[in-house]
Amino acid sequence: MPRSSRRAKSQQRNNLLLGALALLLVIGILSGALWWWSQKNNNSLDAQTLCPTSGALGHNVLLIDATDPLNMAQKAALDLYLSDLAIKNTPAGYLLSVFVLGHDFKADTQPLVQLCNPGTAQGHSAMTENIQQLTRRYQEGFLKPVLEQTQQLTGRESAKESPIFEMLQMLSLNSLQKQQVDGPKTLVVVSDLLQNSPQFSMYQTTPNFEQFTKTAYATKTKINFDGVDVKVLVLFNSPALQKTTLFDFWKQYFKSAGARSVQIDLLPG
């Protein structure tokens, strides 16, 4: 075989080897870039709230009025609703805040849990991301602490007072206004809607809303739900008091506070 032919084949093998090494280098660089991008993307969430560092994309707020204990049917219905709210109606990047009004109003003015949905592992690649870590973050970091909030709502004694107006005011100040989320905002209120406090009670009669707005108490408890979609799930505990006039009062109340929409439904039980 001519020496020049052997040299040509040797050069060809060297070229193939260099090409393979170059391809491996490019693959390595691309894999490193993808890993860096995925790590950067994963780390763009706040470690405590799991919200995007650029801000939550929307905000859902749930207020559970537990001044009267929930019966078993109400508890079951609320568990289903909370599960749907967290899993289906709080998209990735949305903030979910849960408040419970119980025996001690002053101790209830901060959310029991306030977390963003960090997103599931669906749509992520096991080639570049830790799927188990993403799943654990969603299940243990978000879903579990949210769904645990209804565990102690049955078998309790009724509270002496039910300061719903005051609680809504503090909820607005400590969550909706404080977070200043630019996206959609929804407030869900689970309550019998029967305010009961020394300053104001609905257990005698439902007040005329126009007359109510002229009172000092209405001025003191004024709130801001500007642009918020409000949904009320009524705990139907006192049919003699929970008439259409009561529901109309609360519709006017939320509308006057700037709510974008108001929907009132009965919670099963």
C-alpha positions as CSV (number, residue, x, y, z in Angstrom):
1,M,0.0,0.0,0.0
2,P,1.4,3.4,-0.9
3,R,2.7,5.4,2.1
4,S,0.6,8.4,1.1
5,S,-2.6,6.3,1.3
6,R,-1.7,5.2,4.8
7,R,-1.1,8.8,5.8
8,A,-4.4,9.8,4.4
9,K,-6.3,7.1,6.3
10,S,-4.4,8.0,9.5
11,Q,-5.3,11.7,9.0
12,Q,-9.0,10.7,8.4
13,R,-9.0,8.7,11.7
14,N,-7.5,11.7,13.5
15,N,-10.1,14.0,12.0
16,L,-12.9,11.6,13.1
17,L,-11.5,11.4,16.6
18,L,-11.2,15.2,16.8
19,G,-14.7,15.6,15.5
20,A,-16.0,13.2,18.1
21,L,-14.2,15.0,20.9
22,A,-15.5,18.3,19.6
23,L,-19.1,16.9,19.6
24,L,-18.7,15.6,23.1
25,L,-17.4,19.0,24.2
26,V,-20.4,20.8,22.6
27,I,-22.8,18.3,24.3
28,G,-21.1,18.9,27.6
29,I,-21.3,22.7,27.2
30,L,-25.0,22.5,26.3
31,S,-25.8,20.1,29.2
32,G,-24.0,22.4,31.5
33,A,-25.9,25.4,30.2
34,L,-29.2,23.6,30.5
35,W,-28.3,22.5,34.1
36,W,-27.4,26.1,35.0
37,W,-30.6,27.5,33.4
38,S,-32.7,24.9,35.3
39,Q,-31.0,25.6,38.6
40,K,-31.4,29.3,38.0
41,N,-35.1,28.8,37.2
42,N,-35.6,26.6,40.3
43,N,-33.9,29.0,42.5
44,S,-36.0,31.9,41.4
45,L,-38.6,31.1,44.1
46,D,-38.5,32.6,47.5
47,A,-37.3,30.0,50.0
48,Q,-40.0,30.7,52.6
49,T,-43.1,31.6,50.6
50,L,-42.3,29.6,47.4
51,C,-43.4,32.6,45.4
52,P,-41.5,33.9,42.3
53,T,-38.9,36.4,43.4
54,S,-40.4,38.7,40.8
55,G,-43.7,38.6,42.7
56,A,-46.8,36.3,42.9
57,L,-48.9,36.1,39.7
58,G,-52.2,36.1,41.5
59,H,-53.7,35.9,45.0
60,N,-56.4,33.7,46.5
61,V,-57.4,34.4,50.1
62,L,-59.6,32.0,52.1
63,L,-61.3,33.1,55.4
64,I,-63.0,30.3,57.5
65,D,-65.3,31.6,60.2
66,A,-65.0,29.0,62.9
67,T,-66.7,30.9,65.7
68,D,-69.3,28.2,65.5
69,P,-68.0,24.6,65.0
70,L,-68.5,23.0,61.6
71,N,-70.7,19.9,61.6
72,M,-69.4,16.8,59.8
73,A,-71.0,17.5,56.5
74,Q,-69.8,21.1,56.5
75,K,-66.3,19.9,57.3
76,A,-66.3,17.4,54.5
77,A,-67.6,20.0,52.0
78,L,-65.0,22.5,53.1
79,D,-62.2,19.9,52.8
80,L,-63.3,19.2,49.2
81,Y,-63.5,22.9,48.4
82,L,-60.1,23.7,49.9
83,S,-58.5,20.8,48.0
84,D,-60.0,22.1,44.7
85,L,-58.9,25.7,45.6
86,A,-55.3,24.6,46.2
87,I,-54.9,22.0,43.4
88,K,-57.1,23.3,40.6
89,N,-57.7,27.0,41.2
90,T,-54.4,28.2,42.5
91,P,-52.1,28.0,39.5
92,A,-48.3,27.8,39.7
93,G,-47.0,31.2,40.9
94,Y,-50.2,32.2,42.6
95,L,-50.3,33.0,46.3
96,L,-52.8,31.3,48.6
97,S,-53.5,32.7,52.1
98,V,-55.6,31.0,54.7
99,F,-57.2,32.7,57.7
100,V,-59.3,31.2,60.4
101,L,-61.5,33.3,62.7
102,G,-62.0,31.5,66.0
103,H,-62.2,32.3,69.7
104,D,-59.4,35.0,69.8
105,F,-59.8,37.6,67.1
106,K,-56.6,39.4,68.0
107,A,-54.6,36.1,67.5
108,D,-56.3,35.5,64.2
109,T,-55.4,38.6,62.2
110,Q,-52.4,37.0,60.5
111,P,-52.7,34.2,57.9
112,L,-52.2,30.7,59.3
113,V,-50.5,29.8,56.0
114,Q,-49.4,32.0,53.1
115,L,-47.7,30.2,50.3
116,C,-47.4,30.2,46.6
117,N,-48.0,27.1,44.5
118,P,-44.4,26.3,43.3
119,G,-45.7,24.1,40.5
120,T,-45.6,20.3,40.1
121,A,-42.9,18.3,38.3
122,Q,-45.2,18.0,35.3
123,G,-43.5,19.3,32.2
124,H,-40.0,19.2,33.7
125,S,-37.2,16.9,32.4
126,A,-35.4,14.4,34.5
127,M,-32.4,15.0,32.3
128,T,-31.9,18.5,33.7
129,E,-33.9,18.7,36.9
130,N,-34.5,16.8,40.1
131,I,-38.1,15.5,39.7
132,Q,-38.3,14.1,43.2
133,Q,-37.2,17.4,44.7
134,L,-39.8,19.3,42.6
135,T,-42.5,16.8,43.7
136,R,-41.5,17.0,47.3
137,R,-41.5,20.8,47.2
138,Y,-45.1,20.8,45.9
139,Q,-46.5,18.1,48.1
140,E,-44.7,18.9,51.4
141,G,-44.0,22.6,51.0
142,F,-47.3,23.7,49.6
143,L,-50.2,21.2,49.6
144,K,-49.7,19.6,53.1
145,P,-49.5,22.9,55.1
146,V,-52.5,24.3,53.2
147,L,-54.8,21.2,53.6
148,E,-53.9,20.8,57.3
149,Q,-55.7,24.1,58.2
150,T,-59.2,22.5,58.5
151,Q,-58.2,19.7,60.8
152,Q,-59.4,21.3,64.1
153,L,-62.7,22.9,62.9
154,T,-65.1,20.3,64.3
155,G,-66.0,19.6,67.9
156,R,-65.2,23.1,69.2
157,E,-67.2,25.3,71.4
158,S,-69.0,28.3,69.9
159,A,-67.1,31.6,70.4
160,K,-68.8,34.4,72.4
161,E,-68.3,36.8,69.6
162,S,-68.1,36.7,65.8
163,P,-66.4,40.0,64.6
164,I,-66.6,39.4,60.9
165,F,-66.3,43.0,59.9
166,E,-63.2,43.5,62.0
167,M,-61.7,40.2,60.6
168,L,-62.3,41.2,57.0
169,Q,-60.7,44.6,57.6
170,M,-57.5,42.9,59.1
171,L,-57.5,40.3,56.3
172,S,-57.6,43.1,53.7
173,L,-54.8,45.0,55.5
174,N,-52.5,42.1,56.4
175,S,-52.8,40.1,53.2
176,L,-54.5,41.5,50.1
177,Q,-53.2,45.1,50.4
178,K,-49.9,44.1,52.0
179,Q,-48.9,41.6,49.3
180,Q,-49.8,44.1,46.5
181,V,-50.2,41.3,43.8
182,D,-50.8,42.8,40.4
183,G,-52.6,39.7,39.0
184,P,-56.2,38.4,39.7
185,K,-57.3,38.4,43.3
186,T,-60.0,36.2,44.8
187,L,-61.5,36.2,48.3
188,V,-63.4,33.2,49.6
189,V,-65.4,33.6,52.8
190,V,-66.8,30.6,54.6
191,S,-69.2,32.0,57.2
192,D,-72.7,32.3,58.5
193,L,-72.4,36.0,57.8
194,L,-73.9,36.8,61.2
195,Q,-71.8,39.5,62.8
196,N,-71.9,39.4,66.6
197,S,-69.9,41.8,68.7
198,P,-70.7,44.4,71.4
199,Q,-70.3,47.1,68.8
200,F,-72.7,45.5,66.3
201,S,-74.8,42.4,66.1
202,M,-77.0,40.9,63.4
203,Y,-78.8,38.5,65.8
204,Q,-81.6,41.0,66.4
205,T,-82.2,42.2,62.9
206,T,-80.5,42.7,59.6
207,P,-79.7,46.4,59.2
208,N,-80.5,48.5,56.2
209,F,-77.3,48.9,54.3
210,E,-77.7,52.6,53.5
211,Q,-78.4,53.4,57.2
212,F,-75.4,51.2,58.2
213,T,-73.0,53.2,56.1
214,K,-73.8,56.3,58.0
215,T,-72.8,54.8,61.4
216,A,-69.5,55.4,63.1
217,Y,-69.0,51.7,63.3
218,A,-69.2,51.3,59.5
219,T,-66.6,54.1,59.1
220,K,-64.3,52.4,61.6
221,T,-64.4,49.0,60.0
222,K,-64.3,50.2,56.4
223,I,-62.3,48.0,54.1
224,N,-60.8,48.0,50.6
225,F,-61.5,45.0,48.2
226,D,-60.8,47.0,45.1
227,G,-60.8,44.6,42.1
228,V,-61.2,41.5,44.2
229,D,-63.6,38.7,43.1
230,V,-65.5,37.7,46.3
231,K,-67.2,34.3,46.8
232,V,-69.1,33.5,50.0
233,L,-69.9,30.0,51.0
234,V,-72.6,30.3,53.6
235,L,-72.7,28.1,56.7
236,F,-76.5,27.7,57.0
237,N,-76.6,27.4,60.8
238,S,-79.5,29.8,61.6
239,P,-82.2,29.7,58.9
240,A,-84.5,32.1,60.9
241,L,-81.9,34.8,60.6
242,Q,-80.2,33.9,57.3
243,K,-82.7,35.4,54.9
244,T,-82.4,37.1,51.5
245,T,-82.1,40.5,53.3
246,L,-78.9,39.3,55.0
247,F,-77.4,38.1,51.8
248,D,-78.4,41.3,50.0
249,F,-76.7,43.4,52.8
250,W,-73.4,41.6,52.3
251,K,-73.5,41.9,48.5
252,Q,-73.9,45.6,48.9
253,Y,-71.2,45.6,51.5
254,F,-68.6,43.9,49.3
255,K,-69.6,45.9,46.2
256,S,-69.2,49.2,48.2
257,A,-65.7,48.0,49.2
258,G,-64.7,47.8,45.5
259,A,-65.2,44.1,44.8
260,R,-65.3,43.3,41.1
261,S,-67.9,40.5,41.6
262,V,-69.8,39.0,44.5
263,Q,-71.2,35.4,44.5
264,I,-73.0,33.9,47.5
265,D,-73.7,30.1,47.7
266,L,-74.7,27.7,50.5
267,L,-72.0,25.3,51.7
268,P,-73.5,21.8,51.9
269,G,-74.5,20.8,55.4
